[in-house]
Amino acid sequence: MDPTGESETPTRLRTTPSWLLTQTAAHAGRLVSEGFGGIGARGYHYRILAALDEFGPASQADLGRRGGIDRSDVVATVNELVAKDLVVRAPDPADRRRNVITITPAGQRELRRMGETLATVQDTLLAPLTATERGQLTRLLGKLLTHHRQRRP
């Protein structure tokens, strides 16, 4: 018996890009979840902190769009980050009905720590690939994602 299970997977699946992407994405998700879990964090934390670090203070709705996170999950995640003093939530002076979220210095430190963990996860996930292949894979996946996001109604 093949320990990888590859010989038990039908060739039609092993040669279908969508199946390969789905299986690899599931494995990547587990690795990221385990990596962040090991440091008491979650992927949503990283997404929100990264968006705030790159784009500056933002509304919860903007954070959800930028990070691909559902609105209700954004609220819960921001609550967790506020409790850890990684972000500050304050009423928007231009529209008191909405909140603006800002990363704190502790949030920036946490983002760097999470980035180090994520880099280790990427190395584990992409271990069989050379640096050139990793770059090619990243570019190709980005090209696919951009294409399909642009085609959405």
N, C-alpha and C positions, 0 to 999 in steps of 0.2 A: 504494500500500500504506500502511496506517495504521501509523505507527511504534510506537504503543502496543500493537498487536495486538488492540485491542478489536473492530474490525470483523471479525476472523477468529475471534473467540470466539462460539460459538452463543448466541443470545439466551436460550435456555433456561438456559444456565449463568450469563450475566451478570445474570439476574434471580432467581437462586436464592441465598438468604442463606447457606446452608452452603458453597456453592462460593466465594462472595465472602469469607466469613470465612477459609476455608482458604487461599485465594490471598493475602489480606492478611496472615494470620498467618505464612505462609512468607516474605513480603517483610519483615515486621517482624523476624522471627528473624534474617534475613541482616543487616539494618541493625544490630541489637543486637550480633550476633557481630562484625561489622566494627568497630563503635564500641569495644567492649571490647577487641578484639584490638589496636586501635591504641594502647592504653595498657597492654598486657601483662596483661589480665585476661580473665575469662570470666563468663558469666551466672551460673553456679553460685556463683562467688565473691560476686557481688552478693547473691544470694538468701540465702546463709548469713550474710554480714555484716549484712544488713538485719534478719534474724530475731534475731540476737544483739543488735543495737543496740536493737531495739524491745522484745524480751521478756527480755533478760538471758541469763545463762549457761544452757546447755541440753545435753541429751544429743545424741549424733549421731542417734539415732532421732527425737527431737523436731524436730531441724533438718531432717531429711528430710521429715517430715510437713508442717512449716510451709512449706517451700520447694518441695514437690512434686518431690523428688529421690529417686531410688532409693538404697537403703541402701549399695550398693557404690560408687556415685558420691559419696555423702556422705563416705565414708572417704577416697577419693582426693582430693576437694576439700579436706577438712580437712587432709590431709597437705600439700597445696600451700600452704594458708594458714599452717600452722605453720612451714613452711620459709621463708616470707616474713615471719615474726614478726607476722602480722596477727591471729592467734588463739593461745590457749594451750589445750592439752589436758592435763587432769589427772584422776586417778582420782576418782570420786565418793565423798566420805567416807561417804555413807549406803549405797553399794553398790559395792564395789571392783571388781566385774565390768564396770562401765560407766564411760565417760569423760564428763566435763563439759567443754564447750567455752566459752571466754570470749573476747570481743573485746578486743584490746589498743588502746592509744591510737593506734598506727600503723594498726591495722585501722579505727578510726573515721575517721582522715584519708583512708585509701584509700576507704572507703565514700562520703565526701563527694566525692572526686575522681570516683569511678565514677558517683555521682548526677549530677554536672555533665555527664558524657559521656552518660548516659542521657537527660537533659533535652534535649540537642542532638539525639539520635536521635529522641526523641518529636516535636520540632519538625519534623524532616525527614519523618518518617512522616505526620504530621498536617497538613502544610503547606497543603493545599487547604481545610482546615476553619477556620471562625472559632473564637474562644475559646468561644462559646456552643455551637457544634456539637461541639467537643472534649469539653466537659463532658457534653453529652447522650450522645455515643458512649460515654464512660467509664461513665456511669450505666447505660446499656442493656446494655453488655457485662457489667458487674458483676451486674446483675439476672439475665441469662441464666446466668452462671456459678454464682451462688448457688442458683438454682432447680435446676440439674442436679446440683450437688453434694449438695443435700438429698435428691434422689430416688435417690441411689446406694444399693444394698443394703448 
